[in-house]
Amino acid sequence: MTDESCLVGAPTGSGKTVCAELAIFRLLQKHPGKKCVYVAPLKALVRERVSDWKEKFQRKLGYKVLELSGDYTPEVSELNAAPILITTPEKWDGVTRSWATREYVRQVGLVVIDEIHLLGVERGHVLEAIVTRLKFLTRRSLLRDMSARLLGLSTALANAGDVAQWLGIPEWGLFNFRPSVRPVPINVHIAGFPGQHYCPRMALMNKPAFKAILTYSPLKPVIVFVASRRQTRLTALAFISMLVTSIDPKQWLHMSMDELEVLMQSIKDENLKLTLPFGIGMHHAGLQPHERSIVEQLFVDKKIQVLIATATLAWGINMPAHLVIVKGTEYYDGKKCKYIDFPVTDVLQMMGRAGRPQFDDSAVAVIYVQDLKKHFYKKFLYEPFPVESSLRPALANHVNAEVHAGTITTKQSVMEYIAGTYFYRRLFANPNFYGIGELSEESVCHYLTTIVDEIIADLLESKCITLDEEDDSLRSTAFGRLATIYYIEHKSVRFFLNTITKESTIEELLKILTDVPEYAEIPVRHNEDFVNGQIARQLRIKLPTNMMDSPHIKAHILFQAHFSHIDLPTDYRTDQKTVLDSSIRILQAMRDICLVRGWLSPALSVSILEQMCYSGRWWDDHPLLVLPHLSETDALAIGPDGCTIPELQERWAITQSKGFDEVCSRLRKRLIEQTTVDPSKVNEVIKTVCRYQIVRLNKFHFNWPSGEERIAFDNPKKVYRLPRNTVCKLVIELESLGPNRFSPDACLPWWSKEKTAGWVCILGEKDTQKALACHFIASPTPRKVARFELHTPDFSSRLNLSLFLFSDCYLGVDQEYNFGVEFF
């Protein structure tokens, strides 16, 4: 046993996870107080590890396991207390960018990076940035007591020595096994299919796939991997059409129909309802989480024999199968508007789901490819492949983050940073791949100098850094800081600086939001331009009909559908969740950019747009439509004249109530009489009104070294005096009201994740539309005091100021306080 770093390269199913568990156990035993971070490439894999390790480490051994992902961000106190953190590359990259202010990052003693061969795919640059930063921290002895141990887990690699040397792993810490070395022997059959067009070629594969199941695995579990959710449906329906003509149509169902019918009562997906009685499950991101869980459990319990899944299942869930069929090795890339090949790593991962050691002693994999690619796959499925770097296109964003962190301070240190990357190492090993014609010292030096100059020029254009020409020193700007902390591209900052104006309206800001470079990744699948056109006809804001294949137009459609509650196809619902999840950090960056520029009106409008995303309504809808189950008629019936939630709470005397039950018993009958809401759902409406967080401004005053001025809003004509050219402290006390005053949790029926309510406090001058100060205030439970600064002008003047108190998630509860100030 050792504390040295290691790289383990072996086929899927070889026990690499056990290596990680042994390393974690050693750290916990030998170095109490240290933390382990496990970095998994997909959220599905994060969820699997969390579920597995909570049982092993938390329940049985008492070591807390914590998820840190886009779906779940724990409190700092929880992160400090948990010895095992399970995260995604992007989340850990964002966290470690601020390593100097985060104690739990400096306490990390072990970093496990799973599937490290994904360095070479599009998202691999994030892994490269994480390791490069870890090497820097170790080199400068900034990690407490000892350097962090690194454990890399990978499939078999052709250039494992290169990867190991870059990771700082000694030769004896490298364990690289050939792809053919598997604990369970596997027979691989590769078949080629003719045809240039994707859909007809996929249809040709259905009958051979059905026969392969009958031949190789008539009684044992089978996973069929396809490229899209649509293909899961088409393949399942094709199998059913062949089953109904067979001797036993239910041959793949190994449970009673009575038992299945009980489970199917909670399933909403019509296609899944059709396929399950034939023993065929479907698994893709368009299903509800509970539907996926039912399918997974039925397959694990061998109650259904065939599972048809999208390729992401290969990474996400450890499920047994005797036979794996890869039905096609291409997928539609919406950005390139064409079908492209899966990376070989993905195909190997799918194959690896056949014959898991704890379940099987033999396995079969059947790979269906276009006939022209048959020989390519025959070669590379049996040979380890080299891993290249994908850092270059994203290098400027990572350099910007390091400039902000203080790691990079000069043009020379940009070069030193690059020299620590995997990209730099592979540059010399495979120069042609990176566009260098000849490997000479002069050409490499010129290539690297050009890269550094381009990066600095890009960041200067995006106003993220400043460059001192005299000493070549680099400094981060306020905009560079925003790009780093909100994890957005420097090009997005440049885009906002060029498009947001002092007069930008909410509709204009929505277009700016959906045109941001981050949303260029939204998939526009084959023929979805026609679907986009059909949905666009129902929308409030009309969109150009000749751009329906644009990912930005699709993002705009998804936002409008969310605000208008338009029913979407299954695939679109998952895409909608993706754009909404990422919208919050982008909107917060937009607001902060407006505030840095001193623009009041667009900052307030962005705050309203953020509320719209959380509340799932347009800003000018009836305020009560944010409540669940209400129609427009119902909202008008219980809240005429545009009644807001605070006004409704006052009418219903909720702030004086003793709790939810008392309010429900008092108001239930009235709501049943006034509205068309189903009586079984009336209590949910009432409880939502009760749970809406309403705050009261108890105190507001200015402090400075020699005095204080308390603001009282009962005398609107009074003018308050503040010293000029002084840093004044603004002190605000907020108090929550009502039965939910002790809970920080927001009640958001149209938002998919849990959210803690917060308040954005902006001080501004409406006459000039100038923003003077801003502060975020966490949920008062029931009271909270906040302090922030105002730099007063250096000349005598009189201003009419406004204090805006905006919820960060609720529509229709914002407050505004106006008062006059004279600077002396």
Secondary structure, DSSP 8 states (H G I E B T S, - for coil): ---S-EEEE--TTSSHHHHHHHHHHHHHHHSTT-EEEEE-SSHHHHHHHHHHHIIIIIITT---EEEEBTTB---HHHHHH-SEEEE-HHHHHHHHTTGGG-HHHHTEEEEEETTGGGGGSTTHHHHHHHHHHHHHHHHTT-SSSS--EEEEEES-BTTHHHHHHHHT--GGGEEE--TT--SS-EEEEEEEE--SSHHHHHHHHHHHHHHHHHHH-SSS-EEEEESSHHHHHHHHHHHHHHHTTSS-TTTTB-S-HHHHHHHHTT---HHHHHHGGGTEEEE-TTS-HHHHHHHHHHHHTTSB-EEEEETTHHHH-----SEEEEE-SEEEETTTTEEEE--HHHHHHHHTTSS-TTT-S-EEEEEEEEGGGHHHHHHHTTS-B------GGGHHHHHHHHHHHTS--BHHHHHHHHHTSHHHHHHHH-GGGGT-SS--HHHHHHHHHHHHHHHHHHHHHTTSEEEETTTTEEEE-HHHHHHHHTT--HHHHHHHHHH--TT--HHHHHHHHHTSGGGGGS---TTHHHHHHHHHTT-SS---GGGTT-HHHHHHHHHHHHHHT----HHHHHHHHHHHHHHHHHHHHHHHHHHHTTBHHHHHHHHHHHHHHHHTS-TTS-GGGGSTT--HHHHHHHSTTT--HHHHHHHTT-TT-S-HHHHHHHHHHHHHHH----GGGHHHHHHHHHHS-EEEEEEEEEEETTEEEE--TT-TT-EEEE-SS-EEEEEEEEEEESTTTT--B---TT-SS--B-EEEEEEEETTTTEEEEEEEEE--SSEEEEEEEEE--SS-EEEEEEEEEEESS-TT--EEEEEEEEE-
